[in-house]
Amino acid sequence: MLLWRPMSDLSEKEALYPVARSLRRTLALARPLWLYICVWLVAILALLSGGLLLLDDGLAAIFPHAPISAAPLILIGAAYLAFQAWSRPKPLDLFKALIVCAAFILWGVDQLLPAGTPATVLGDIVITLYVIDLGWMIIERLRQPQSRHGEWPLPESE
């Protein structure tokens, strides 16, 4: 990729407005501050709601359990989803992250459902999403030529 072009290669408009072009490119690449703040706030709310969940367990369940247990899951899933929008990962990394986001959000929704077939099916979907995520991570790691802890021992040939 060329970082500069001779003035003769620039269109008349580009030659007259190089600062505007540069500013437009910078703004397109900039990550919005409001999204950054949103990620922080929702992640902190998720952590606080997780603490409230544990506190509620210790205080003989002052609040109804379903919404208290659903809140940290839905909030952290939403925070991670917003983080993906802010961080702009590569498409495959985004797909993997969306699997985790969906798993957390659906798990939170599952906490709100009454016992029955819909809750069981949704719980099974959540389990499958987590298995896909972790299985994918393990397989990717095993396919690397050398892990951080050295190579896997190969069986001796006879």
Secondary structure, DSSP 8 states (H G I E B T S, - for coil): --S---GGGS-HHHHH-HHHHHHHHHHHHS--HHHHHHHHHHHHHHHHHHHHHHHHHHTT--S-HHHHHHHHHHHHHHHHHHHHHHH---HHHHHHHHHHHHHHHHHHHHHHS-SSHHHHHHHHHHHHHHHHHHHHHHHHHHHSSSBTTB--------
